[in-house]
Amino acid sequence: MNFLAKIYVTLKASVLDPQGTTVTHALHAQNFLSVSDVRVGKYMEVTLSAQSKEEAATLVRDMCDQLLTNPVIETYTFELTEAQS
Amino acid sequence: MNFLAKIYVTLKASVLDPQGTTVTHALHAQNFLSVSDVRVGKYMEVTLSAQSKEEAATLVRDMCDQLLTNPVIETYTFELTEAQS
């Protein structure tokens, strides 16, 4: 079975986000003054095959821990849906 | 009222994603051979104040069109939730 994993990676709340600060300033410069905060993260769509949803979830967790995220400063969540083969 | 907008930016399906290809190769090199495709996008959390959810949605759309995304090669979706002040 094929699965689509939508992975959301964000900086931990305690970690400074200079990219987000820059975007906030840029929005203010464009007159979006109601914006008080921006945090920038990553979004990944991974297509993978696995025997079951549980196996797919385990694989996605392993990928995130080993390669896709930096566990020191980032956290992640993901959603798994079955995809057409 | 304060709102939190979760914005997901992805490359259009017709646009090549070299970063995603690189991640796919890296995953294969780490023995995640069941991965067939990776697309990399951006994820942003924007905190803003507005009178109503409709006004907030209009603001977020304007921000995305004018600054946060490149409408030539990217598409976006967003979710709005009310946040604590």
Backbone of each chain as nested JSON, in Angstrom:
{
  "chains": [
    {"id": "A", "residues": [
      {"number": 1, "name": "MET", "atoms": {"N": [0.843, -1.203, 0.0], "CA": [0.0, 0.0, 0.0], "C": [0.868, 1.239, 0.0]}},
      {"number": 2, "name": "ASN", "atoms": {"N": [0.413, 2.254, -0.688], "CA": [1.121, 3.528, -0.706], "C": [0.503, 4.501, 0.293]}},
      {"number": 3, "name": "PHE", "atoms": {"N": [1.382, 5.226, 0.962], "CA": [0.903, 6.207, 1.928], "C": [1.512, 7.567, 1.621]}},
      {"number": 4, "name": "LEU", "atoms": {"N": [0.756, 8.616, 1.956], "CA": [1.277, 9.977, 1.868], "C": [1.403, 10.518, 3.283]}},
      {"number": 5, "name": "ALA", "atoms": {"N": [2.614, 10.878, 3.656], "CA": [2.847, 11.463, 4.978], "C": [3.027, 12.97, 4.818]}},
      {"number": 6, "name": "LYS", "atoms": {"N": [2.205, 13.74, 5.508], "CA": [2.378, 15.192, 5.529], "C": [3.067, 15.547, 6.838]}},
      {"number": 7, "name": "ILE", "atoms": {"N": [4.295, 16.025, 6.727], "CA": [5.133, 16.247, 7.902], "C": [5.302, 17.745, 8.137]}},
      {"number": 8, "name": "TYR", "atoms": {"N": [4.998, 18.187, 9.353], "CA": [5.135, 19.598, 9.714], "C": [6.267, 19.724, 10.718]}},
      {"number": 9, "name": "VAL", "atoms": {"N": [7.291, 20.484, 10.362], "CA": [8.444, 20.658, 11.242], "C": [8.464, 22.099, 11.734]}},
      {"number": 10, "name": "THR", "atoms": {"N": [8.501, 22.28, 13.038], "CA": [8.566, 23.64, 13.59], "C": [9.721, 23.735, 14.575]}},
      {"number": 11, "name": "LEU", "atoms": {"N": [10.248, 24.94, 14.723], "CA": [11.242, 25.188, 15.756], "C": [10.576, 25.068, 17.118]}},
      {"number": 12, "name": "LYS", "atoms": {"N": [11.296, 24.549, 18.09], "CA": [10.76, 24.532, 19.445], "C": [10.47, 25.954, 19.898]}},
      {"number": 13, "name": "ALA", "atoms": {"N": [9.468, 26.099, 20.773], "CA": [9.023, 27.435, 21.182], "C": [10.151, 28.241, 21.825]}},
      {"number": 14, "name": "SER", "atoms": {"N": [11.086, 27.542, 22.47], "CA": [12.161, 28.238, 23.174], "C": [13.297, 28.687, 22.253]}},
      {"number": 15, "name": "VAL", "atoms": {"N": [13.239, 28.289, 20.978], "CA": [14.328, 28.599, 20.049], "C": [13.989, 29.87, 19.274]}},
      {"number": 16, "name": "LEU", "atoms": {"N": [14.942, 30.793, 19.214], "CA": [14.751, 32.026, 18.445], "C": [14.562, 31.712, 16.97]}},
      {"number": 17, "name": "ASP", "atoms": {"N": [13.701, 32.481, 16.306], "CA": [13.413, 32.251, 14.898], "C": [13.701, 33.525, 14.104]}},
      {"number": 18, "name": "PRO", "atoms": {"N": [14.976, 33.751, 13.73], "CA": [15.322, 34.992, 13.03], "C": [14.602, 35.127, 11.691]}},
      {"number": 19, "name": "GLN", "atoms": {"N": [14.356, 33.994, 11.018], "CA": [13.642, 34.06, 9.737], "C": [12.215, 34.587, 9.949]}},
      {"number": 20, "name": "GLY", "atoms": {"N": [11.588, 34.09, 11.017], "CA": [10.242, 34.565, 11.338], "C": [10.231, 36.05, 11.681]}},
      {"number": 21, "name": "THR", "atoms": {"N": [11.252, 36.508, 12.422], "CA": [11.349, 37.93, 12.758], "C": [11.486, 38.773, 11.495]}},
      {"number": 22, "name": "THR", "atoms": {"N": [12.301, 38.308, 10.563], "CA": [12.478, 39.022, 9.295], "C": [11.163, 39.116, 8.532]}},
      {"number": 23, "name": "VAL", "atoms": {"N": [10.425, 38.009, 8.489], "CA": [9.142, 38.015, 7.787], "C": [8.169, 38.981, 8.481]}},
      {"number": 24, "name": "THR", "atoms": {"N": [8.181, 38.989, 9.819], "CA": [7.32, 39.927, 10.556], "C": [7.632, 41.369, 10.153]}},
      {"number": 25, "name": "HIS", "atoms": {"N": [8.925, 41.703, 10.115], "CA": [9.316, 43.068, 9.738], "C": [8.885, 43.384, 8.309]}},
      {"number": 26, "name": "ALA", "atoms": {"N": [9.06, 42.411, 7.409], "CA": [8.677, 42.632, 6.01], "C": [7.172, 42.867, 5.906]}},
      {"number": 27, "name": "LEU", "atoms": {"N": [6.39, 42.113, 6.695], "CA": [4.931, 42.304, 6.669], "C": [4.557, 43.683, 7.203]}},
      {"number": 28, "name": "HIS", "atoms": {"N": [5.235, 44.117, 8.271], "CA": [4.974, 45.452, 8.811], "C": [5.307, 46.514, 7.772]}},
      {"number": 29, "name": "ALA", "atoms": {"N": [6.422, 46.319, 7.062], "CA": [6.831, 47.275, 6.034], "C": [5.803, 47.347, 4.912]}},
      {"number": 30, "name": "GLN", "atoms": {"N": [5.042, 46.258, 4.724], "CA": [4.002, 46.244, 3.69], "C": [2.654, 46.643, 4.277]}},
      {"number": 31, "name": "ASN", "atoms": {"N": [2.665, 47.217, 5.471], "CA": [1.453, 47.719, 6.122], "C": [0.529, 46.652, 6.71]}},
      {"number": 32, "name": "PHE", "atoms": {"N": [1.04, 45.459, 6.905], "CA": [0.266, 44.455, 7.642], "C": [0.615, 44.593, 9.123]}},
      {"number": 33, "name": "LEU", "atoms": {"N": [0.107, 45.677, 9.729], "CA": [0.549, 46.025, 11.075], "C": [-0.119, 45.175, 12.147]}},
      {"number": 34, "name": "SER", "atoms": {"N": [-1.161, 44.442, 11.785], "CA": [-1.865, 43.617, 12.781], "C": [-1.138, 42.305, 13.071]}},
      {"number": 35, "name": "VAL", "atoms": {"N": [-0.061, 42.042, 12.33], "CA": [0.694, 40.807, 12.562], "C": [1.611, 40.994, 13.764]}},
      {"number": 36, "name": "SER", "atoms": {"N": [1.52, 40.111, 14.74], "CA": [2.372, 40.254, 15.923], "C": [3.513, 39.243, 15.948]}},
      {"number": 37, "name": "ASP", "atoms": {"N": [3.366, 38.123, 15.254], "CA": [4.425, 37.12, 15.326], "C": [4.347, 36.182, 14.124]}},
      {"number": 38, "name": "VAL", "atoms": {"N": [5.516, 35.766, 13.642], "CA": [5.582, 34.763, 12.577], "C": [6.629, 33.731, 12.966]}},
      {"number": 39, "name": "ARG", "atoms": {"N": [6.292, 32.461, 12.839], "CA": [7.261, 31.382, 13.01], "C": [7.306, 30.612, 11.694]}},
      {"number": 40, "name": "VAL", "atoms": {"N": [8.51, 30.366, 11.217], "CA": [8.656, 29.687, 9.934], "C": [9.132, 28.255, 10.165]}},
      {"number": 41, "name": "GLY", "atoms": {"N": [8.488, 27.326, 9.527], "CA": [8.885, 25.929, 9.636], "C": [8.965, 25.28, 8.272]}},
      {"number": 42, "name": "LYS", "atoms": {"N": [9.006, 23.962, 8.273], "CA": [9.09, 23.235, 7.01], "C": [7.885, 22.316, 6.876]}},
      {"number": 43, "name": "TYR", "atoms": {"N": [7.548, 22.032, 5.652], "CA": [6.427, 21.15, 5.37], "C": [6.905, 20.161, 4.314]}},
      {"number": 44, "name": "MET", "atoms": {"N": [6.734, 18.884, 4.567], "CA": [7.19, 17.882, 3.596], "C": [6.092, 16.877, 3.308]}},
      {"number": 45, "name": "GLU", "atoms": {"N": [5.979, 16.502, 2.051], "CA": [5.06, 15.439, 1.654], "C": [5.898, 14.259, 1.193]}},
      {"number": 46, "name": "VAL", "atoms": {"N": [5.827, 13.169, 1.929], "CA": [6.628, 11.988, 1.609], "C": [5.693, 10.864, 1.17]}},
      {"number": 47, "name": "THR", "atoms": {"N": [5.932, 10.338, -0.018], "CA": [5.172, 9.189, -0.509], "C": [5.991, 7.944, -0.253]}},
      {"number": 48, "name": "LEU", "atoms": {"N": [5.408, 6.966, 0.415], "CA": [6.148, 5.743, 0.714], "C": [5.213, 4.541, 0.674]}},
      {"number": 49, "name": "SER", "atoms": {"N": [5.799, 3.372, 0.532], "CA": [4.998, 2.152, 0.542], "C": [5.284, 1.382, 1.821]}},
      {"number": 50, "name": "ALA", "atoms": {"N": [4.249, 0.749, 2.366], "CA": [4.389, -0.034, 3.592], "C": [3.242, -1.033, 3.647]}},
      {"number": 51, "name": "GLN", "atoms": {"N": [3.404, -2.07, 4.48], "CA": [2.365, -3.096, 4.585], "C": [1.133, -2.575, 5.324]}},
      {"number": 52, "name": "SER", "atoms": {"N": [1.351, -1.701, 6.28], "CA": [0.226, -1.231, 7.089], "C": [0.471, 0.217, 7.496]}},
      {"number": 53, "name": "LYS", "atoms": {"N": [-0.573, 0.853, 7.992], "CA": [-0.441, 2.235, 8.439], "C": [0.54, 2.318, 9.617]}},
      {"number": 54, "name": "GLU", "atoms": {"N": [0.534, 1.299, 10.477], "CA": [1.438, 1.295, 11.637], "C": [2.894, 1.257, 11.171]}},
      {"number": 55, "name": "GLU", "atoms": {"N": [3.161, 0.387, 10.179], "CA": [4.528, 0.288, 9.665], "C": [4.944, 1.618, 9.033]}},
      {"number": 56, "name": "ALA", "atoms": {"N": [4.023, 2.229, 8.286], "CA": [4.324, 3.514, 7.648], "C": [4.634, 4.576, 8.714]}},
      {"number": 57, "name": "ALA", "atoms": {"N": [3.847, 4.59, 9.799], "CA": [4.063, 5.585, 10.855], "C": [5.433, 5.397, 11.499]}},
      {"number": 58, "name": "THR", "atoms": {"N": [5.811, 4.137, 11.719], "CA": [7.128, 3.86, 12.299], "C": [8.242, 4.348, 11.382]}},
      {"number": 59, "name": "LEU", "atoms": {"N": [8.086, 4.083, 10.074], "CA": [9.082, 4.53, 9.099], "C": [9.201, 6.057, 9.104]}},
      {"number": 60, "name": "VAL", "atoms": {"N": [8.066, 6.738, 9.112], "CA": [8.093, 8.208, 9.066], "C": [8.762, 8.756, 10.325]}},
      {"number": 61, "name": "ARG", "atoms": {"N": [8.442, 8.165, 11.48], "CA": [9.092, 8.612, 12.725], "C": [10.605, 8.413, 12.653]}},
      {"number": 62, "name": "ASP", "atoms": {"N": [11.039, 7.265, 12.137], "CA": [12.481, 7.007, 12.006], "C": [13.149, 8.019, 11.08]}},
      {"number": 63, "name": "MET", "atoms": {"N": [12.505, 8.279, 9.93], "CA": [13.055, 9.261, 8.982], "C": [13.198, 10.625, 9.624]}},
      {"number": 64, "name": "CYS", "atoms": {"N": [12.158, 11.042, 10.351], "CA": [12.186, 12.37, 10.977], "C": [13.299, 12.441, 12.008]}},
      {"number": 65, "name": "ASP", "atoms": {"N": [13.426, 11.381, 12.816], "CA": [14.433, 11.404, 13.878], "C": [15.85, 11.349, 13.318]}},
      {"number": 66, "name": "GLN", "atoms": {"N": [16.025, 10.621, 12.209], "CA": [17.379, 10.386, 11.706], "C": [17.84, 11.394, 10.672]}},
      {"number": 67, "name": "LEU", "atoms": {"N": [16.901, 11.979, 9.917], "CA": [17.344, 12.795, 8.782], "C": [16.553, 14.091, 8.596]}},
      {"number": 68, "name": "LEU", "atoms": {"N": [15.24, 14.01, 8.71], "CA": [14.431, 15.145, 8.254], "C": [14.36, 16.295, 9.248]}},
      {"number": 69, "name": "THR", "atoms": {"N": [14.561, 16.012, 10.517], "CA": [14.494, 17.099, 11.492], "C": [15.719, 17.077, 12.404]}},
      {"number": 70, "name": "ASN", "atoms": {"N": [15.947, 18.205, 13.034], "CA": [17.01, 18.318, 14.03], "C": [16.356, 18.297, 15.416]}},
      {"number": 71, "name": "PRO", "atoms": {"N": [16.407, 17.135, 16.091], "CA": [15.654, 17.007, 17.346], "C": [16.118, 17.95, 18.461]}},
      {"number": 72, "name": "VAL", "atoms": {"N": [17.285, 18.553, 18.288], "CA": [17.767, 19.482, 19.311], "C": [16.924, 20.763, 19.323]}},
      {"number": 73, "name": "ILE", "atoms": {"N": [16.577, 21.248, 18.135], "CA": [15.868, 22.538, 18.075], "C": [14.488, 22.453, 17.428]}},
      {"number": 74, "name": "GLU", "atoms": {"N": [14.146, 21.299, 16.864], "CA": [12.87, 21.22, 16.137], "C": [11.959, 20.136, 16.705]}},
      {"number": 75, "name": "THR", "atoms": {"N": [10.679, 20.325, 16.502], "CA": [9.713, 19.26, 16.772], "C": [8.919, 19.019, 15.491]}},
      {"number": 76, "name": "TYR", "atoms": {"N": [8.254, 17.878, 15.414], "CA": [7.479, 17.605, 14.204], "C": [6.184, 16.891, 14.558]}},
      {"number": 77, "name": "THR", "atoms": {"N": [5.22, 17.053, 13.67], "CA": [4.012, 16.24, 13.721], "C": [3.772, 15.752, 12.299]}},
      {"number": 78, "name": "PHE", "atoms": {"N": [3.011, 14.687, 12.161], "CA": [2.696, 14.256, 10.791], "C": [1.322, 13.617, 10.733]}},
      {"number": 79, "name": "GLU", "atoms": {"N": [0.767, 13.634, 9.513], "CA": [-0.5, 12.964, 9.216], "C": [-0.242, 11.944, 8.128]}},
      {"number": 80, "name": "LEU", "atoms": {"N": [-0.845, 10.784, 8.269], "CA": [-0.678, 9.729, 7.268], "C": [-2.015, 9.465, 6.597]}},
      {"number": 81, "name": "THR", "atoms": {"N": [-2.005, 9.453, 5.269], "CA": [-3.212, 9.053, 4.549], "C": [-2.832, 8.024, 3.504]}},
      {"number": 82, "name": "GLU", "atoms": {"N": [-3.776, 7.14, 3.194], "CA": [-3.513, 6.148, 2.166], "C": [-3.587, 6.829, 0.807]}},
      {"number": 83, "name": "ALA", "atoms": {"N": [-2.63, 6.535, -0.067], "CA": [-2.602, 7.183, -1.377], "C": [-2.873, 6.147, -2.455]}},
      {"number": 84, "name": "GLN", "atoms": {"N": [-3.293, 6.625, -3.607], "CA": [-3.451, 5.708, -4.729], "C": [-2.085, 5.163, -5.148]}},
      {"number": 85, "name": "SER", "atoms": {"N": [-2.045, 3.903, -5.506], "CA": [-0.779, 3.302, -5.967], "C": [-0.449, 3.831, -7.365]}}
    ]},
    {"id": "B", "residues": [
      {"number": 1, "name": "MET", "atoms": {"N": [-9.635, 40.591, 18.407], "CA": [-9.396, 39.157, 18.609], "C": [-8.089, 38.752, 17.955]}},
      {"number": 2, "name": "ASN", "atoms": {"N": [-7.425, 37.819, 18.577], "CA": [-6.197, 37.307, 17.987], "C": [-6.468, 35.992, 17.253]}},
      {"number": 3, "name": "PHE", "atoms": {"N": [-5.819, 35.851, 16.129], "CA": [-5.97, 34.628, 15.354], "C": [-4.604, 34.028, 15.055]}},
      {"number": 4, "name": "LEU", "atoms": {"N": [-4.574, 32.699, 14.942], "CA": [-3.367, 32.015, 14.497], "C": [-3.657, 31.413, 13.139]}},
      {"number": 5, "name": "ALA", "atoms": {"N": [-2.859, 31.82, 12.139], "CA": [-3.014, 31.258, 10.798], "C": [-1.891, 30.264, 10.557]}},
      {"number": 6, "name": "LYS", "atoms": {"N": [-2.251, 29.035, 10.226], "CA": [-1.251, 28.034, 9.841], "C": [-1.262, 27.951, 8.324]}},
      {"number": 7, "name": "ILE", "atoms": {"N": [-0.164, 28.36, 7.735], "CA": [-0.094, 28.488, 6.282], "C": [0.831, 27.412, 5.714]}},
      {"number": 8, "name": "TYR", "atoms": {"N": [0.329, 26.654, 4.752], "CA": [1.104, 25.595, 4.104], "C": [1.368, 26.016, 2.675]}},
      {"number": 9, "name": "VAL", "atoms": {"N": [2.645, 26.134, 2.326], "CA": [3.018, 26.546, 0.976], "C": [3.687, 25.367, 0.281]}},
      {"number": 10, "name": "THR", "atoms": {"N": [3.187, 25.018, -0.891], "CA": [3.791, 23.919, -1.652], "C": [4.08, 24.379, -3.068]}},
      {"number": 11, "name": "LEU", "atoms": {"N": [5.067, 23.758, -3.679], "CA": [5.32, 23.991, -5.095], "C": [4.17, 23.394, -5.9]}},
      {"number": 12, "name": "LYS", "atoms": {"N": [3.802, 24.052, -6.989], "CA": [2.796, 23.478, -7.878], "C": [3.286, 22.125, -8.39]}},
      {"number": 13, "name": "ALA", "atoms": {"N": [2.33, 21.24, -8.68], "CA": [2.684, 19.865, -9.066], "C": [3.559, 19.837, -10.318]}},
      {"number": 14, "name": "SER", "atoms": {"N": [3.382, 20.832, -11.194], "CA": [4.123, 20.827, -12.458], "C": [5.542, 21.364, -12.311]}},
      {"number": 15, "name": "VAL", "atoms": {"N": [5.892, 21.872, -11.118], "CA": [7.203, 22.496, -10.917], "C": [8.177, 21.471, -10.326]}},
      {"number": 16, "name": "LEU", "atoms": {"N": [9.358, 21.381, -10.937], "CA": [10.384, 20.47, -10.429], "C": [10.799, 20.87, -9.016]}},
      {"number": 17, "name": "ASP", "atoms": {"N": [11.084, 19.866, -8.177], "CA": [11.458, 20.129, -6.783], "C": [12.819, 19.491, -6.49]}},
      {"number": 18, "name": "PRO", "atoms": {"N": [13.905, 20.187, -6.843], "CA": [15.24, 19.59, -6.65], "C": [15.55, 19.29, -5.184]}},
      {"number": 19, "name": "GLN", "atoms": {"N": [15.031, 20.126, -4.271], "CA": [15.264, 19.88, -2.841], "C": [14.609, 18.556, -2.434]}},
      {"number": 20, "name": "GLY", "atoms": {"N": [13.398, 18.327, -2.935], "CA": [12.711, 17.069, -2.642], "C": [13.452, 15.872, -3.206]}},
      {"number": 21, "name": "THR", "atoms": {"N": [13.998, 16.028, -4.416], "CA": [14.769, 14.944, -5.028], "C": [15.997, 14.626, -4.184]}},
      {"number": 22, "name": "THR", "atoms": {"N": [16.664, 15.662, -3.699], "CA": [17.845, 15.477, -2.851], "C": [17.484, 14.729, -1.571]}},
      {"number": 23, "name": "VAL", "atoms": {"N": [16.357, 15.114, -0.953], "CA": [15.92, 14.439, 0.274], "C": [15.586, 12.974, -0.023]}},
      {"number": 24, "name": "THR", "atoms": {"N": [14.936, 12.725, -1.168], "CA": [14.627, 11.341, -1.551], "C": [15.914, 10.517, -1.635]}},
      {"number": 25, "name": "HIS", "atoms": {"N": [16.94, 11.061, -2.308], "CA": [18.216, 10.339, -2.432], "C": [18.852, 10.107, -1.066]}},
      {"number": 26, "name": "ALA", "atoms": {"N": [18.797, 11.123, -0.212], "CA": [19.379, 10.992, 1.126], "C": [18.657, 9.899, 1.911]}},
      {"number": 27, "name": "LEU", "atoms": {"N": [17.338, 9.829, 1.782], "CA": [16.576, 8.784, 2.482], "C": [16.942, 7.409, 1.933]}},
      {"number": 28, "name": "HIS", "atoms": {"N": [17.095, 7.293, 0.622], "CA": [17.505, 6.006, 0.036], "C": [18.889, 5.6, 0.55]}},
      {"number": 29, "name": "ALA", "atoms": {"N": [19.787, 6.589, 0.651], "CA": [21.141, 6.306, 1.137], "C": [21.112, 5.823, 2.583]}},
      {"number": 30, "name": "GLN", "atoms": {"N": [20.074, 6.221, 3.334], "CA": [19.924, 5.792, 4.734], "C": [19.067, 4.534, 4.826]}},
      {"number": 31, "name": "ASN", "atoms": {"N": [18.836, 3.886, 3.684], "CA": [18.097, 2.624, 3.63], "C": [16.585, 2.754, 3.8]}},
      {"number": 32, "name": "PHE", "atoms": {"N": [16.041, 3.947, 3.605], "CA": [14.587, 4.081, 3.552], "C": [14.159, 3.902, 2.1]}},
      {"number": 33, "name": "LEU", "atoms": {"N": [14.233, 2.639, 1.615], "CA": [14.051, 2.39, 0.189], "C": [12.584, 2.413, -0.224]}},
      {"number": 34, "name": "SER", "atoms": {"N": [11.68, 2.403, 0.74], "CA": [10.258, 2.402, 0.391], "C": [9.736, 3.794, 0.033]}},
      {"number": 35, "name": "VAL", "atoms": {"N": [10.592, 4.807, 0.176], "CA": [10.165, 6.167, -0.167], "C": [10.252, 6.365, -1.673]}},
      {"number": 36, "name": "SER", "atoms": {"N": [9.164, 6.792, -2.294], "CA": [9.197, 6.986, -3.742], "C": [9.25, 8.463, -4.135]}},
      {"number": 37, "name": "ASP", "atoms": {"N": [8.801, 9.351, -3.269], "CA": [8.784, 10.756, -3.655], "C": [8.747, 11.646, -2.414]}},
      {"number": 38, "name": "VAL", "atoms": {"N": [9.445, 12.785, -2.511], "CA": [9.382, 13.79, -1.441], "C": [9.184, 15.154, -2.092]}},
      {"number": 39, "name": "ARG", "atoms": {"N": [8.247, 15.928, -1.58], "CA": [8.079, 17.319, -2.013], "C": [8.283, 18.182, -0.766]}},
      {"number": 40, "name": "VAL", "atoms": {"N": [9.096, 19.212, -0.901], "CA": [9.395, 20.063, 0.252], "C": [8.682, 21.407, 0.098]}},
      {"number": 41, "name": "GLY", "atoms": {"N": [8.014, 21.837, 1.137], "CA": [7.345, 23.13, 1.112], "C": [7.672, 23.935, 2.351]}},
      {"number": 42, "name": "LYS", "atoms": {"N": [6.889, 24.964, 2.591], "CA": [7.102, 25.802, 3.764], "C": [5.86, 25.778, 4.641]}},
      {"number": 43, "name": "TYR", "atoms": {"N": [6.093, 26.007, 5.906], "CA": [5.001, 26.056, 6.861], "C": [5.194, 27.296, 7.708]}},
      {"number": 44, "name": "MET", "atoms": {"N": [4.176, 28.124, 7.82], "CA": [4.315, 29.337, 8.62], "C": [3.155, 29.481, 9.594]}},
      {"number": 45, "name": "GLU", "atoms": {"N": [3.476, 29.918, 10.795], "CA": [2.447, 30.241, 11.779], "C": [2.456, 31.746, 11.989]}},
      {"number": 46, "name": "VAL", "atoms": {"N": [1.372, 32.4, 11.592], "CA": [1.277, 33.849, 11.691], "C": [0.228, 34.204, 12.74]}},
      {"number": 47, "name": "THR", "atoms": {"N": [0.636, 34.989, 13.736], "CA": [-0.307, 35.486, 14.743], "C": [-0.714, 36.897, 14.357]}},
      {"number": 48, "name": "LEU", "atoms": {"N": [-2.01, 37.143, 14.263], "CA": [-2.466, 38.484, 13.874], "C": [-3.759, 38.819, 14.593]}},
      {"number": 49, "name": "SER", "atoms": {"N": [-4.043, 40.091, 14.663], "CA": [-5.298, 40.519, 15.284], "C": [-6.236, 41.039, 14.204]}},
      {"number": 50, "name": "ALA", "atoms": {"N": [-7.527, 40.771, 14.384], "CA": [-8.538, 41.227, 13.424], "C": [-9.877, 41.263, 14.14]}},
      {"number": 51, "name": "GLN", "atoms": {"N": [-10.828, 41.98, 13.551], "CA": [-12.16, 42.099, 14.156], "C": [-12.95, 40.805, 14.048]}},
      {"number": 52, "name": "SER", "atoms": {"N": [-12.752, 40.088, 12.963], "CA": [-13.532, 38.877, 12.722], "C": [-12.679, 37.86, 11.98]}},
      {"number": 53, "name": "LYS", "atoms": {"N": [-13.165, 36.635, 11.947], "CA": [-12.453, 35.58, 11.237], "C": [-12.369, 35.9, 9.738]}},
      {"number": 54, "name": "GLU", "atoms": {"N": [-13.443, 36.506, 9.208], "CA": [-13.462, 36.84, 7.773], "C": [-12.371, 37.864, 7.464]}},
      {"number": 55, "name": "GLU", "atoms": {"N": [-12.258, 38.894, 8.343], "CA": [-11.234, 39.913, 8.12], "C": [-9.842, 39.279, 8.203]}},
      {"number": 56, "name": "ALA", "atoms": {"N": [-9.658, 38.384, 9.172], "CA": [-8.363, 37.713, 9.312], "C": [-8.04, 36.903, 8.065]}},
      {"number": 57, "name": "ALA", "atoms": {"N": [-9.049, 36.193, 7.532], "CA": [-8.817, 35.372, 6.337], "C": [-8.421, 36.244, 5.15]}},
      {"number": 58, "name": "THR", "atoms": {"N": [-9.082, 37.396, 5.009], "CA": [-8.743, 38.306, 3.91], "C": [-7.31, 38.802, 4.058]}},
      {"number": 59, "name": "LEU", "atoms": {"N": [-6.925, 39.152, 5.293], "CA": [-5.56, 39.616, 5.545], "C": [-4.54, 38.535, 5.185]}},
      {"number": 60, "name": "VAL", "atoms": {"N": [-4.81, 37.305, 5.608], "CA": [-3.855, 36.221, 5.349], "C": [-3.729, 35.981, 3.848]}},
      {"number": 61, "name": "ARG", "atoms": {"N": [-4.855, 36.007, 3.137], "CA": [-4.787, 35.832, 1.684], "C": [-3.951, 36.928, 1.045]}},
      {"number": 62, "name": "ASP", "atoms": {"N": [-4.166, 38.184, 1.48], "CA": [-3.383, 39.294, 0.925], "C": [-1.892, 39.123, 1.197]}},
      {"number": 63, "name": "MET", "atoms": {"N": [-1.554, 38.751, 2.439], "CA": [-0.14, 38.511, 2.791], "C": [0.478, 37.446, 1.903]}},
      {"number": 64, "name": "CYS", "atoms": {"N": [-0.247, 36.34, 1.729], "CA": [0.281, 35.232, 0.934], "C": [0.504, 35.676, -0.507]}},
      {"number": 65, "name": "ASP", "atoms": {"N": [-0.476, 36.402, -1.062], "CA": [-0.367, 36.805, -2.461], "C": [0.732, 37.834, -2.669]}},
      {"number": 66, "name": "GLN", "atoms": {"N": [0.925, 38.725, -1.677], "CA": [1.848, 39.841, -1.879], "C": [3.269, 39.542, -1.407]}},
      {"number": 67, "name": "LEU", "atoms": {"N": [3.421, 38.677, -0.404], "CA": [4.759, 38.537, 0.17], "C": [5.175, 37.096, 0.47]}},
      {"number": 68, "name": "LEU", "atoms": {"N": [4.266, 36.318, 1.032], "CA": [4.709, 35.045, 1.608], "C": [4.906, 33.94, 0.579]}},
      {"number": 69, "name": "THR", "atoms": {"N": [4.216, 34.028, -0.54], "CA": [4.378, 32.973, -1.545], "C": [4.67, 33.579, -2.905]}},
      {"number": 70, "name": "ASN", "atoms": {"N": [5.187, 32.757, -3.779], "CA": [5.424, 33.133, -5.17], "C": [4.327, 32.489, -6.008]}},
      {"number": 71, "name": "PRO", "atoms": {"N": [3.307, 33.262, -6.402], "CA": [2.144, 32.652, -7.063], "C": [2.473, 32.014, -8.411]}},
      {"number": 72, "name": "VAL", "atoms": {"N": [3.642, 32.315, -8.967], "CA": [4.006, 31.7, -10.247], "C": [4.284, 30.21, -10.082]}},
      {"number": 73, "name": "ILE", "atoms": {"N": [4.957, 29.853, -8.996], "CA": [5.357, 28.445, -8.855], "C": [4.784, 27.778, -7.609]}},
      {"number": 74, "name": "GLU", "atoms": {"N": [4.134, 28.548, -6.728], "CA": [3.672, 27.952, -5.47], "C": [2.165, 28.101, -5.297]}},
      {"number": 75, "name": "THR", "atoms": {"N": [1.587, 27.192, -4.538], "CA": [0.21, 27.358, -4.088], "C": [0.206, 27.291, -2.57]}},
      {"number": 76, "name": "TYR", "atoms": {"N": [-0.875, 27.756, -1.959], "CA": [-0.917, 27.712, -0.499], "C": [-2.319, 27.383, -0.022]}},
      {"number": 77, "name": "THR", "atoms": {"N": [-2.377, 26.845, 1.179], "CA": [-3.647, 26.712, 1.884], "C": [-3.389, 27.197, 3.302]}},
      {"number": 78, "name": "PHE", "atoms": {"N": [-4.448, 27.56, 4.013], "CA": [-4.23, 27.95, 5.396], "C": [-5.432, 27.588, 6.261]}},
      {"number": 79, "name": "GLU", "atoms": {"N": [-5.158, 27.462, 7.555], "CA": [-6.206, 27.241, 8.548], "C": [-6.142, 28.39, 9.543]}},
      {"number": 80, "name": "LEU", "atoms": {"N": [-7.312, 28.862, 9.951], "CA": [-7.37, 29.962, 10.921], "C": [-8.008, 29.459, 12.205]}},
      {"number": 81, "name": "THR", "atoms": {"N": [-7.356, 29.723, 13.319], "CA": [-7.988, 29.415, 14.597], "C": [-7.887, 30.632, 15.511]}},
      {"number": 82, "name": "GLU", "atoms": {"N": [-8.856, 30.762, 16.388], "CA": [-8.808, 31.879, 17.324], "C": [-7.756, 31.559, 18.386]}},
      {"number": 83, "name": "ALA", "atoms": {"N": [-6.945, 32.56, 18.722], "CA": [-5.88, 32.333, 19.696], "C": [-6.145, 33.154, 20.941]}},
      {"number": 84, "name": "GLN", "atoms": {"N": [-5.54, 32.739, 22.038], "CA": [-5.641, 33.545, 23.254], "C": [-4.931, 34.885, 23.056]}},
      {"number": 85, "name": "SER", "atoms": {"N": [-5.517, 35.943, 23.557], "CA": [-4.877, 37.255, 23.45], "C": [-3.649, 37.317, 24.358]}}
    ]}
  ]
}
